[in-house]
Amino acid sequence: MVTIKEFTDQIQAEILRSFLSDNQIEAILTDEFASAWSPARTLVPIRLQVPDDQTEAAVNLMKEFEDSPIIPELDDV
């Protein structure tokens, strides 16, 4: 498994993990509960990991996700 991103926010980590999973990437979060026990969440980051052979596809999808607008433009209704 390869770590492709680290988070301090569990919700943000889960949103991206879910997006990757929805796109057939086997994404997992590690240390997601360890950070809940630490008052200094940055000391124990939540790591988003994917299998070695899916790293390139996952990174490309992650960039697409991060570059997408928060509210997509609607076509003429």
mmCIF file of the N, C-alpha and C atoms, coordinates in Angstrom:
data_MODEL
# 
_entry.id   MODEL 
# 
loop_
_atom_site.group_PDB 
_atom_site.id 
_atom_site.type_symbol 
_atom_site.label_atom_id 
_atom_site.label_alt_id 
_atom_site.label_comp_id 
_atom_site.label_asym_id 
_atom_site.label_entity_id 
_atom_site.label_seq_id 
_atom_site.pdbx_PDB_ins_code 
_atom_site.Cartn_x 
_atom_site.Cartn_y 
_atom_site.Cartn_z 
_atom_site.occupancy 
_atom_site.B_iso_or_equiv 
_atom_site.pdbx_formal_charge 
_atom_site.auth_seq_id 
_atom_site.auth_comp_id 
_atom_site.auth_asym_id 
_atom_site.auth_atom_id 
_atom_site.pdbx_PDB_model_num 
ATOM 1   N N  . MET A 1 1  ? 0.842   -1.183 0.000   1.00 0.00 ? 1  MET A N  1 
ATOM 2   C CA . MET A 1 1  ? 0.000   0.000  0.000   1.00 0.00 ? 1  MET A CA 1 
ATOM 3   C C  . MET A 1 1  ? 0.890   1.249  0.000   1.00 0.00 ? 1  MET A C  1 
ATOM 4   N N  . VAL A 1 2  ? 0.402   2.275  -0.682  1.00 0.00 ? 2  VAL A N  1 
ATOM 5   C CA . VAL A 1 2  ? 1.136   3.528  -0.811  1.00 0.00 ? 2  VAL A CA 1 
ATOM 6   C C  . VAL A 1 2  ? 0.272   4.656  -0.238  1.00 0.00 ? 2  VAL A C  1 
ATOM 7   N N  . THR A 1 3  ? 0.882   5.494  0.580   1.00 0.00 ? 3  THR A N  1 
ATOM 8   C CA . THR A 1 3  ? 0.185   6.668  1.109   1.00 0.00 ? 3  THR A CA 1 
ATOM 9   C C  . THR A 1 3  ? 0.213   7.751  0.039   1.00 0.00 ? 3  THR A C  1 
ATOM 10  N N  . ILE A 1 4  ? -0.977  8.214  -0.353  1.00 0.00 ? 4  ILE A N  1 
ATOM 11  C CA . ILE A 1 4  ? -1.033  9.255  -1.383  1.00 0.00 ? 4  ILE A CA 1 
ATOM 12  C C  . ILE A 1 4  ? -1.404  10.621 -0.808  1.00 0.00 ? 4  ILE A C  1 
ATOM 13  N N  . LYS A 1 5  ? -1.903  10.646 0.443   1.00 0.00 ? 5  LYS A N  1 
ATOM 14  C CA . LYS A 1 5  ? -2.240  11.932 1.064   1.00 0.00 ? 5  LYS A CA 1 
ATOM 15  C C  . LYS A 1 5  ? -2.410  11.718 2.562   1.00 0.00 ? 5  LYS A C  1 
ATOM 16  N N  . GLU A 1 6  ? -2.092  12.759 3.321   1.00 0.00 ? 6  GLU A N  1 
ATOM 17  C CA . GLU A 1 6  ? -2.294  12.744 4.763   1.00 0.00 ? 6  GLU A CA 1 
ATOM 18  C C  . GLU A 1 6  ? -3.269  13.853 5.138   1.00 0.00 ? 6  GLU A C  1 
ATOM 19  N N  . PHE A 1 7  ? -4.085  13.581 6.144   1.00 0.00 ? 7  PHE A N  1 
ATOM 20  C CA . PHE A 1 7  ? -5.121  14.523 6.586   1.00 0.00 ? 7  PHE A CA 1 
ATOM 21  C C  . PHE A 1 7  ? -5.053  14.725 8.091   1.00 0.00 ? 7  PHE A C  1 
ATOM 22  N N  . THR A 1 8  ? -5.570  15.852 8.538   1.00 0.00 ? 8  THR A N  1 
ATOM 23  C CA . THR A 1 8  ? -5.816  16.063 9.959   1.00 0.00 ? 8  THR A CA 1 
ATOM 24  C C  . THR A 1 8  ? -7.316  16.061 10.229  1.00 0.00 ? 8  THR A C  1 
ATOM 25  N N  . ASP A 1 9  ? -8.110  16.074 9.174   1.00 0.00 ? 9  ASP A N  1 
ATOM 26  C CA . ASP A 1 9  ? -9.569  16.111 9.286   1.00 0.00 ? 9  ASP A CA 1 
ATOM 27  C C  . ASP A 1 9  ? -10.152 14.785 8.787   1.00 0.00 ? 9  ASP A C  1 
ATOM 28  N N  . GLN A 1 10 ? -10.822 14.067 9.665   1.00 0.00 ? 10 GLN A N  1 
ATOM 29  C CA . GLN A 1 10 ? -11.362 12.757 9.317   1.00 0.00 ? 10 GLN A CA 1 
ATOM 30  C C  . GLN A 1 10 ? -12.446 12.847 8.241   1.00 0.00 ? 10 GLN A C  1 
ATOM 31  N N  . ILE A 1 11 ? -13.243 13.886 8.269   1.00 0.00 ? 11 ILE A N  1 
ATOM 32  C CA . ILE A 1 11 ? -14.324 14.023 7.283   1.00 0.00 ? 11 ILE A CA 1 
ATOM 33  C C  . ILE A 1 11 ? -13.745 14.219 5.881   1.00 0.00 ? 11 ILE A C  1 
ATOM 34  N N  . GLN A 1 12 ? -12.748 15.083 5.747   1.00 0.00 ? 12 GLN A N  1 
ATOM 35  C CA . GLN A 1 12 ? -12.119 15.286 4.440   1.00 0.00 ? 12 GLN A CA 1 
ATOM 36  C C  . GLN A 1 12 ? -11.481 13.996 3.938   1.00 0.00 ? 12 GLN A C  1 
ATOM 37  N N  . ALA A 1 13 ? -10.848 13.271 4.845   1.00 0.00 ? 13 ALA A N  1 
ATOM 38  C CA . ALA A 1 13 ? -10.217 11.999 4.467   1.00 0.00 ? 13 ALA A CA 1 
ATOM 39  C C  . ALA A 1 13 ? -11.262 11.011 3.964   1.00 0.00 ? 13 ALA A C  1 
ATOM 40  N N  . GLU A 1 14 ? -12.374 10.920 4.644   1.00 0.00 ? 14 GLU A N  1 
ATOM 41  C CA . GLU A 1 14 ? -13.415 9.965  4.256   1.00 0.00 ? 14 GLU A CA 1 
ATOM 42  C C  . GLU A 1 14 ? -14.076 10.357 2.935   1.00 0.00 ? 14 GLU A C  1 
ATOM 43  N N  . ILE A 1 15 ? -14.239 11.632 2.692   1.00 0.00 ? 15 ILE A N  1 
ATOM 44  C CA . ILE A 1 15 ? -14.837 12.084 1.425   1.00 0.00 ? 15 ILE A CA 1 
ATOM 45  C C  . ILE A 1 15 ? -13.960 11.652 0.247   1.00 0.00 ? 15 ILE A C  1 
ATOM 46  N N  . LEU A 1 16 ? -12.655 11.880 0.353   1.00 0.00 ? 16 LEU A N  1 
ATOM 47  C CA . LEU A 1 16 ? -11.762 11.501 -0.735  1.00 0.00 ? 16 LEU A CA 1 
ATOM 48  C C  . LEU A 1 16 ? -11.655 9.984  -0.858  1.00 0.00 ? 16 LEU A C  1 
ATOM 49  N N  . ARG A 1 17 ? -11.611 9.264  0.265   1.00 0.00 ? 17 ARG A N  1 
ATOM 50  C CA . ARG A 1 17 ? -11.579 7.799  0.215   1.00 0.00 ? 17 ARG A CA 1 
ATOM 51  C C  . ARG A 1 17 ? -12.814 7.265  -0.493  1.00 0.00 ? 17 ARG A C  1 
ATOM 52  N N  . SER A 1 18 ? -13.967 7.823  -0.163  1.00 0.00 ? 18 SER A N  1 
ATOM 53  C CA . SER A 1 18 ? -15.225 7.402  -0.783  1.00 0.00 ? 18 SER A CA 1 
ATOM 54  C C  . SER A 1 18 ? -15.231 7.690  -2.281  1.00 0.00 ? 18 SER A C  1 
ATOM 55  N N  . PHE A 1 19 ? -14.738 8.865  -2.672  1.00 0.00 ? 19 PHE A N  1 
ATOM 56  C CA . PHE A 1 19 ? -14.655 9.216  -4.095  1.00 0.00 ? 19 PHE A CA 1 
ATOM 57  C C  . PHE A 1 19 ? -13.787 8.215  -4.852  1.00 0.00 ? 19 PHE A C  1 
ATOM 58  N N  . LEU A 1 20 ? -12.635 7.885  -4.288  1.00 0.00 ? 20 LEU A N  1 
ATOM 59  C CA . LEU A 1 20 ? -11.755 6.915  -4.944  1.00 0.00 ? 20 LEU A CA 1 
ATOM 60  C C  . LEU A 1 20 ? -12.423 5.542  -5.019  1.00 0.00 ? 20 LEU A C  1 
ATOM 61  N N  . SER A 1 21 ? -13.055 5.132  -3.950  1.00 0.00 ? 21 SER A N  1 
ATOM 62  C CA . SER A 1 21 ? -13.746 3.834  -3.945  1.00 0.00 ? 21 SER A CA 1 
ATOM 63  C C  . SER A 1 21 ? -14.859 3.797  -4.986  1.00 0.00 ? 21 SER A C  1 
ATOM 64  N N  . ASP A 1 22 ? -15.577 4.891  -5.120  1.00 0.00 ? 22 ASP A N  1 
ATOM 65  C CA . ASP A 1 22 ? -16.637 4.979  -6.131  1.00 0.00 ? 22 ASP A CA 1 
ATOM 66  C C  . ASP A 1 22 ? -16.079 4.862  -7.545  1.00 0.00 ? 22 ASP A C  1 
ATOM 67  N N  . ASN A 1 23 ? -14.780 5.132  -7.695  1.00 0.00 ? 23 ASN A N  1 
ATOM 68  C CA . ASN A 1 23 ? -14.115 5.038  -8.992  1.00 0.00 ? 23 ASN A CA 1 
ATOM 69  C C  . ASN A 1 23 ? -13.207 3.809  -9.085  1.00 0.00 ? 23 ASN A C  1 
ATOM 70  N N  . GLN A 1 24 ? -13.586 2.770  -8.361  1.00 0.00 ? 24 GLN A N  1 
ATOM 71  C CA . GLN A 1 24 ? -12.925 1.460  -8.398  1.00 0.00 ? 24 GLN A CA 1 
ATOM 72  C C  . GLN A 1 24 ? -11.464 1.459  -7.943  1.00 0.00 ? 24 GLN A C  1 
ATOM 73  N N  . ILE A 1 25 ? -11.127 2.352  -7.029  1.00 0.00 ? 25 ILE A N  1 
ATOM 74  C CA . ILE A 1 25 ? -9.802  2.361  -6.418  1.00 0.00 ? 25 ILE A CA 1 
ATOM 75  C C  . ILE A 1 25 ? -9.963  1.818  -4.999  1.00 0.00 ? 25 ILE A C  1 
ATOM 76  N N  . GLU A 1 26 ? -9.165  0.837  -4.640  1.00 0.00 ? 26 GLU A N  1 
ATOM 77  C CA . GLU A 1 26 ? -9.235  0.229  -3.313  1.00 0.00 ? 26 GLU A CA 1 
ATOM 78  C C  . GLU A 1 26 ? -8.528  1.112  -2.297  1.00 0.00 ? 26 GLU A C  1 
ATOM 79  N N  . ALA A 1 27 ? -9.198  2.135  -1.826  1.00 0.00 ? 27 ALA A N  1 
ATOM 80  C CA . ALA A 1 27 ? -8.607  3.101  -0.902  1.00 0.00 ? 27 ALA A CA 1 
ATOM 81  C C  . ALA A 1 27 ? -8.977  2.765  0.536   1.00 0.00 ? 27 ALA A C  1 
ATOM 82  N N  . ILE A 1 28 ? -7.994  2.920  1.433   1.00 0.00 ? 28 ILE A N  1 
ATOM 83  C CA . ILE A 1 28 ? -8.249  2.719  2.857   1.00 0.00 ? 28 ILE A CA 1 
ATOM 84  C C  . ILE A 1 28 ? -7.664  3.890  3.636   1.00 0.00 ? 28 ILE A C  1 
ATOM 85  N N  . LEU A 1 29 ? -8.188  4.097  4.834   1.00 0.00 ? 29 LEU A N  1 
ATOM 86  C CA . LEU A 1 29 ? -7.654  5.100  5.739   1.00 0.00 ? 29 LEU A CA 1 
ATOM 87  C C  . LEU A 1 29 ? -6.956  4.390  6.884   1.00 0.00 ? 29 LEU A C  1 
ATOM 88  N N  . THR A 1 30 ? -5.762  4.846  7.221   1.00 0.00 ? 30 THR A N  1 
ATOM 89  C CA . THR A 1 30 ? -5.054  4.298  8.367   1.00 0.00 ? 30 THR A CA 1 
ATOM 90  C C  . THR A 1 30 ? -4.892  5.396  9.412   1.00 0.00 ? 30 THR A C  1 
ATOM 91  N N  . ASP A 1 31 ? -4.868  4.980  10.653  1.00 0.00 ? 31 ASP A N  1 
ATOM 92  C CA . ASP A 1 31 ? -4.725  5.887  11.793  1.00 0.00 ? 31 ASP A CA 1 
ATOM 93  C C  . ASP A 1 31 ? -5.885  6.867  11.910  1.00 0.00 ? 31 ASP A C  1 
ATOM 94  N N  . GLU A 1 32 ? -7.040  6.525  11.334  1.00 0.00 ? 32 GLU A N  1 
ATOM 95  C CA . GLU A 1 32 ? -8.154  7.459  11.396  1.00 0.00 ? 32 GLU A CA 1 
ATOM 96  C C  . GLU A 1 32 ? -8.683  7.635  12.814  1.00 0.00 ? 32 GLU A C  1 
ATOM 97  N N  . PHE A 1 33 ? -8.564  6.627  13.648  1.00 0.00 ? 33 PHE A N  1 
ATOM 98  C CA . PHE A 1 33 ? -9.059  6.755  15.011  1.00 0.00 ? 33 PHE A CA 1 
ATOM 99  C C  . PHE A 1 33 ? -7.965  7.167  15.984  1.00 0.00 ? 33 PHE A C  1 
ATOM 100 N N  . ALA A 1 34 ? -6.721  6.958  15.616  1.00 0.00 ? 34 ALA A N  1 
ATOM 101 C CA . ALA A 1 34 ? -5.614  7.376  16.475  1.00 0.00 ? 34 ALA A CA 1 
ATOM 102 C C  . ALA A 1 34 ? -5.598  8.888  16.627  1.00 0.00 ? 34 ALA A C  1 
ATOM 103 N N  . SER A 1 35 ? -5.944  9.597  15.560  1.00 0.00 ? 35 SER A N  1 
ATOM 104 C CA . SER A 1 35 ? -5.925  11.056 15.633  1.00 0.00 ? 35 SER A CA 1 
ATOM 105 C C  . SER A 1 35 ? -7.028  11.583 16.551  1.00 0.00 ? 35 SER A C  1 
ATOM 106 N N  . ALA A 1 36 ? -8.085  10.813 16.734  1.00 0.00 ? 36 ALA A N  1 
ATOM 107 C CA . ALA A 1 36 ? -9.171  11.241 17.617  1.00 0.00 ? 36 ALA A CA 1 
ATOM 108 C C  . ALA A 1 36 ? -8.724  11.257 19.076  1.00 0.00 ? 36 ALA A C  1 
ATOM 109 N N  . TRP A 1 37 ? -7.723  10.459 19.407  1.00 0.00 ? 37 TRP A N  1 
ATOM 110 C CA . TRP A 1 37 ? -7.245  10.370 20.783  1.00 0.00 ? 37 TRP A CA 1 
ATOM 111 C C  . TRP A 1 37 ? -6.194  11.418 21.090  1.00 0.00 ? 37 TRP A C  1 
ATOM 112 N N  . SER A 1 38 ? -5.673  12.065 20.090  1.00 0.00 ? 38 SER A N  1 
ATOM 113 C CA . SER A 1 38 ? -4.589  13.021 20.299  1.00 0.00 ? 38 SER A CA 1 
ATOM 114 C C  . SER A 1 38 ? -5.127  14.445 20.262  1.00 0.00 ? 38 SER A C  1 
ATOM 115 N N  . PRO A 1 39 ? -4.815  15.254 21.279  1.00 0.00 ? 39 PRO A N  1 
ATOM 116 C CA . PRO A 1 39 ? -5.258  16.648 21.221  1.00 0.00 ? 39 PRO A CA 1 
ATOM 117 C C  . PRO A 1 39 ? -4.542  17.417 20.101  1.00 0.00 ? 39 PRO A C  1 
ATOM 118 N N  . ALA A 1 40 ? -3.365  16.963 19.737  1.00 0.00 ? 40 ALA A N  1 
ATOM 119 C CA . ALA A 1 40 ? -2.623  17.576 18.632  1.00 0.00 ? 40 ALA A CA 1 
ATOM 120 C C  . ALA A 1 40 ? -2.755  16.670 17.418  1.00 0.00 ? 40 ALA A C  1 
ATOM 121 N N  . ARG A 1 41 ? -3.833  16.839 16.670  1.00 0.00 ? 41 ARG A N  1 
ATOM 122 C CA . ARG A 1 41 ? -4.164  15.935 15.556  1.00 0.00 ? 41 ARG A CA 1 
ATOM 123 C C  . ARG A 1 41 ? -3.072  15.865 14.491  1.00 0.00 ? 41 ARG A C  1 
ATOM 124 N N  . THR A 1 42 ? -2.270  16.880 14.373  1.00 0.00 ? 42 THR A N  1 
ATOM 125 C CA . THR A 1 42 ? -1.230  16.861 13.343  1.00 0.00 ? 42 THR A CA 1 
ATOM 126 C C  . THR A 1 42 ? -0.100  15.903 13.693  1.00 0.00 ? 42 THR A C  1 
ATOM 127 N N  . LEU A 1 43 ? -0.027  15.454 14.934  1.00 0.00 ? 43 LEU A N  1 
ATOM 128 C CA . LEU A 1 43 ? 1.013   14.506 15.327  1.00 0.00 ? 43 LEU A CA 1 
ATOM 129 C C  . LEU A 1 43 ? 0.724   13.106 14.795  1.00 0.00 ? 43 LEU A C  1 
ATOM 130 N N  . VAL A 1 44 ? -0.557  12.795 14.604  1.00 0.00 ? 44 VAL A N  1 
ATOM 131 C CA . VAL A 1 44 ? -0.955  11.481 14.097  1.00 0.00 ? 44 VAL A CA 1 
ATOM 132 C C  . VAL A 1 44 ? -1.877  11.710 12.904  1.00 0.00 ? 44 VAL A C  1 
ATOM 133 N N  . PRO A 1 45 ? -1.313  11.921 11.725  1.00 0.00 ? 45 PRO A N  1 
ATOM 134 C CA . PRO A 1 45 ? -2.163  12.193 10.562  1.00 0.00 ? 45 PRO A CA 1 
ATOM 135 C C  . PRO A 1 45 ? -2.913  10.947 10.105  1.00 0.00 ? 45 PRO A C  1 
ATOM 136 N N  . ILE A 1 46 ? -4.055  11.171 9.509   1.00 0.00 ? 46 ILE A N  1 
ATOM 137 C CA . ILE A 1 46 ? -4.826  10.103 8.871   1.00 0.00 ? 46 ILE A CA 1 
ATOM 138 C C  . ILE A 1 46 ? -4.219  9.918  7.489   1.00 0.00 ? 46 ILE A C  1 
ATOM 139 N N  . ARG A 1 47 ? -3.861  8.687  7.150   1.00 0.00 ? 47 ARG A N  1 
ATOM 140 C CA . ARG A 1 47 ? -3.213  8.429  5.867   1.00 0.00 ? 47 ARG A CA 1 
ATOM 141 C C  . ARG A 1 47 ? -4.192  7.733  4.914   1.00 0.00 ? 47 ARG A C  1 
ATOM 142 N N  . LEU A 1 48 ? -4.287  8.262  3.711   1.00 0.00 ? 48 LEU A N  1 
ATOM 143 C CA . LEU A 1 48 ? -5.077  7.649  2.649   1.00 0.00 ? 48 LEU A CA 1 
ATOM 144 C C  . LEU A 1 48 ? -4.134  6.784  1.831   1.00 0.00 ? 48 LEU A C  1 
ATOM 145 N N  . GLN A 1 49 ? -4.423  5.483  1.775   1.00 0.00 ? 49 GLN A N  1 
ATOM 146 C CA . GLN A 1 49 ? -3.534  4.559  1.084   1.00 0.00 ? 49 GLN A CA 1 
ATOM 147 C C  . GLN A 1 49 ? -4.288  3.789  0.000   1.00 0.00 ? 49 GLN A C  1 
ATOM 148 N N  . VAL A 1 50 ? -3.532  3.455  -1.051  1.00 0.00 ? 50 VAL A N  1 
ATOM 149 C CA . VAL A 1 50 ? -4.049  2.670  -2.171  1.00 0.00 ? 50 VAL A CA 1 
ATOM 150 C C  . VAL A 1 50 ? -3.024  1.602  -2.526  1.00 0.00 ? 50 VAL A C  1 
ATOM 151 N N  . PRO A 1 51 ? -3.450  0.522  -3.212  1.00 0.00 ? 51 PRO A N  1 
ATOM 152 C CA . PRO A 1 51 ? -2.489  -0.491 -3.651  1.00 0.00 ? 51 PRO A CA 1 
ATOM 153 C C  . PRO A 1 51 ? -1.465  0.097  -4.613  1.00 0.00 ? 51 PRO A C  1 
ATOM 154 N N  . ASP A 1 52 ? -0.263  -0.462 -4.585  1.00 0.00 ? 52 ASP A N  1 
ATOM 155 C CA . ASP A 1 52 ? 0.835   0.020  -5.441  1.00 0.00 ? 52 ASP A CA 1 
ATOM 156 C C  . ASP A 1 52 ? 0.413   0.148  -6.897  1.00 0.00 ? 52 ASP A C  1 
ATOM 157 N N  . ASP A 1 53 ? -0.306  -0.848 -7.414  1.00 0.00 ? 53 ASP A N  1 
ATOM 158 C CA . ASP A 1 53 ? -0.653  -0.853 -8.836  1.00 0.00 ? 53 ASP A CA 1 
ATOM 159 C C  . ASP A 1 53 ? -1.782  0.118  -9.194  1.00 0.00 ? 53 ASP A C  1 
ATOM 160 N N  . GLN A 1 54 ? -2.403  0.754  -8.192  1.00 0.00 ? 54 GLN A N  1 
ATOM 161 C CA . GLN A 1 54 ? -3.462  1.726  -8.455  1.00 0.00 ? 54 GLN A CA 1 
ATOM 162 C C  . GLN A 1 54 ? -3.040  3.157  -8.109  1.00 0.00 ? 54 GLN A C  1 
ATOM 163 N N  . THR A 1 55 ? -1.774  3.330  -7.762  1.00 0.00 ? 55 THR A N  1 
ATOM 164 C CA . THR A 1 55 ? -1.291  4.639  -7.314  1.00 0.00 ? 55 THR A CA 1 
ATOM 165 C C  . THR A 1 55 ? -1.479  5.724  -8.363  1.00 0.00 ? 55 THR A C  1 
ATOM 166 N N  . GLU A 1 56 ? -1.044  5.466  -9.580  1.00 0.00 ? 56 GLU A N  1 
ATOM 167 C CA . GLU A 1 56 ? -1.131  6.491  -10.629 1.00 0.00 ? 56 GLU A CA 1 
ATOM 168 C C  . GLU A 1 56 ? -2.579  6.894  -10.890 1.00 0.00 ? 56 GLU A C  1 
ATOM 169 N N  . ALA A 1 57 ? -3.458  5.918  -11.020 1.00 0.00 ? 57 ALA A N  1 
ATOM 170 C CA . ALA A 1 57 ? -4.874  6.221  -11.260 1.00 0.00 ? 57 ALA A CA 1 
ATOM 171 C C  . ALA A 1 57 ? -5.467  6.987  -10.081 1.00 0.00 ? 57 ALA A C  1 
ATOM 172 N N  . ALA A 1 58 ? -5.101  6.603  -8.868  1.00 0.00 ? 58 ALA A N  1 
ATOM 173 C CA . ALA A 1 58 ? -5.625  7.267  -7.672  1.00 0.00 ? 58 ALA A CA 1 
ATOM 174 C C  . ALA A 1 58 ? -5.158  8.720  -7.591  1.00 0.00 ? 58 ALA A C  1 
ATOM 175 N N  . VAL A 1 59 ? -3.892  8.957  -7.878  1.00 0.00 ? 59 VAL A N  1 
ATOM 176 C CA . VAL A 1 59 ? -3.358  10.322 -7.836  1.00 0.00 ? 59 VAL A CA 1 
ATOM 177 C C  . VAL A 1 59 ? -4.030  11.184 -8.901  1.00 0.00 ? 59 VAL A C  1 
ATOM 178 N N  . ASN A 1 60 ? -4.233  10.639 -10.089 1.00 0.00 ? 60 ASN A N  1 
ATOM 179 C CA . ASN A 1 60 ? -4.915  11.387 -11.149 1.00 0.00 ? 60 ASN A CA 1 
ATOM 180 C C  . ASN A 1 60 ? -6.348  11.724 -10.754 1.00 0.00 ? 60 ASN A C  1 
ATOM 181 N N  . LEU A 1 61 ? -7.071  10.761 -10.163 1.00 0.00 ? 61 LEU A N  1 
ATOM 182 C CA . LEU A 1 61 ? -8.441  11.015 -9.716  1.00 0.00 ? 61 LEU A CA 1 
ATOM 183 C C  . LEU A 1 61 ? -8.462  12.031 -8.586  1.00 0.00 ? 61 LEU A C  1 
ATOM 184 N N  . MET A 1 62 ? -7.498  11.938 -7.682  1.00 0.00 ? 62 MET A N  1 
ATOM 185 C CA . MET A 1 62 ? -7.429  12.874 -6.568  1.00 0.00 ? 62 MET A CA 1 
ATOM 186 C C  . MET A 1 62 ? -7.226  14.295 -7.079  1.00 0.00 ? 62 MET A C  1 
ATOM 187 N N  . LYS A 1 63 ? -6.345  14.483 -8.054  1.00 0.00 ? 63 LYS A N  1 
ATOM 188 C CA . LYS A 1 63 ? -6.127  15.812 -8.631  1.00 0.00 ? 63 LYS A CA 1 
ATOM 189 C C  . LYS A 1 63 ? -7.398  16.315 -9.305  1.00 0.00 ? 63 LYS A C  1 
ATOM 190 N N  . GLU A 1 64 ? -8.088  15.429 -10.027 1.00 0.00 ? 64 GLU A N  1 
ATOM 191 C CA . GLU A 1 64 ? -9.344  15.797 -10.683 1.00 0.00 ? 64 GLU A CA 1 
ATOM 192 C C  . GLU A 1 64 ? -10.367 16.234 -9.638  1.00 0.00 ? 64 GLU A C  1 
ATOM 193 N N  . PHE A 1 65 ? -10.451 15.485 -8.550  1.00 0.00 ? 65 PHE A N  1 
ATOM 194 C CA . PHE A 1 65 ? -11.395 15.791 -7.473  1.00 0.00 ? 65 PHE A CA 1 
ATOM 195 C C  . PHE A 1 65 ? -11.069 17.141 -6.840  1.00 0.00 ? 65 PHE A C  1 
ATOM 196 N N  . GLU A 1 66 ? -9.797  17.377 -6.541  1.00 0.00 ? 66 GLU A N  1 
ATOM 197 C CA . GLU A 1 66 ? -9.391  18.613 -5.876  1.00 0.00 ? 66 GLU A CA 1 
ATOM 198 C C  . GLU A 1 66 ? -9.512  19.829 -6.784  1.00 0.00 ? 66 GLU A C  1 
ATOM 199 N N  . ASP A 1 67 ? -9.419  19.633 -8.098  1.00 0.00 ? 67 ASP A N  1 
ATOM 200 C CA . ASP A 1 67 ? -9.527  20.742 -9.049  1.00 0.00 ? 67 ASP A CA 1 
ATOM 201 C C  . ASP A 1 67 ? -10.965 21.030 -9.465  1.00 0.00 ? 67 ASP A C  1 
ATOM 202 N N  . SER A 1 68 ? -11.894 20.137 -9.106  1.00 0.00 ? 68 SER A N  1 
ATOM 203 C CA . SER A 1 68 ? -13.274 20.323 -9.533  1.00 0.00 ? 68 SER A CA 1 
ATOM 204 C C  . SER A 1 68 ? -13.945 21.417 -8.703  1.00 0.00 ? 68 SER A C  1 
ATOM 205 N N  . PRO A 1 69 ? -14.904 22.125 -9.293  1.00 0.00 ? 69 PRO A N  1 
ATOM 206 C CA . PRO A 1 69 ? -15.597 23.177 -8.550  1.00 0.00 ? 69 PRO A CA 1 
ATOM 207 C C  . PRO A 1 69 ? -16.442 22.568 -7.428  1.00 0.00 ? 69 PRO A C  1 
ATOM 208 N N  . ILE A 1 70 ? -16.636 23.333 -6.380  1.00 0.00 ? 70 ILE A N  1 
ATOM 209 C CA . ILE A 1 70 ? -17.446 22.852 -5.261  1.00 0.00 ? 70 ILE A CA 1 
ATOM 210 C C  . ILE A 1 70 ? -18.885 22.649 -5.720  1.00 0.00 ? 70 ILE A C  1 
ATOM 211 N N  . ILE A 1 71 ? -19.397 23.601 -6.469  1.00 0.00 ? 71 ILE A N  1 
ATOM 212 C CA . ILE A 1 71 ? -20.758 23.491 -7.006  1.00 0.00 ? 71 ILE A CA 1 
ATOM 213 C C  . ILE A 1 71 ? -20.624 23.432 -8.519  1.00 0.00 ? 71 ILE A C  1 
ATOM 214 N N  . PRO A 1 72 ? -20.900 22.267 -9.108  1.00 0.00 ? 72 PRO A N  1 
ATOM 215 C CA . PRO A 1 72 ? -20.757 22.159 -10.558 1.00 0.00 ? 72 PRO A CA 1 
ATOM 216 C C  . PRO A 1 72 ? -21.732 23.090 -11.285 1.00 0.00 ? 72 PRO A C  1 
ATOM 217 N N  . GLU A 1 73 ? -21.279 23.562 -12.430 1.00 0.00 ? 73 GLU A N  1 
ATOM 218 C CA . GLU A 1 73 ? -22.136 24.426 -13.234 1.00 0.00 ? 73 GLU A CA 1 
ATOM 219 C C  . GLU A 1 73 ? -23.278 23.591 -13.805 1.00 0.00 ? 73 GLU A C  1 
ATOM 220 N N  . LEU A 1 74 ? -24.453 24.164 -13.811 1.00 0.00 ? 74 LEU A N  1 
ATOM 221 C CA . LEU A 1 74 ? -25.621 23.480 -14.334 1.00 0.00 ? 74 LEU A CA 1 
ATOM 222 C C  . LEU A 1 74 ? -25.811 23.850 -15.796 1.00 0.00 ? 74 LEU A C  1 
ATOM 223 N N  . ASP A 1 75 ? -26.192 22.874 -16.586 1.00 0.00 ? 75 ASP A N  1 
ATOM 224 C CA . ASP A 1 75 ? -26.541 23.170 -17.980 1.00 0.00 ? 75 ASP A CA 1 
ATOM 225 C C  . ASP A 1 75 ? -27.847 23.965 -17.979 1.00 0.00 ? 75 ASP A C  1 
ATOM 226 N N  . ASP A 1 76 ? -28.141 24.584 -19.098 1.00 0.00 ? 76 ASP A N  1 
ATOM 227 C CA . ASP A 1 76 ? -29.402 25.332 -19.208 1.00 0.00 ? 76 ASP A CA 1 
ATOM 228 C C  . ASP A 1 76 ? -30.551 24.410 -18.886 1.00 0.00 ? 76 ASP A C  1 
ATOM 229 N N  . VAL A 1 77 ? -31.358 24.846 -17.964 1.00 0.00 ? 77 VAL A N  1 
ATOM 230 C CA . VAL A 1 77 ? -32.498 24.009 -17.502 1.00 0.00 ? 77 VAL A CA 1 
ATOM 231 C C  . VAL A 1 77 ? -33.757 24.475 -18.152 1.00 0.00 ? 77 VAL A C  1 
# 
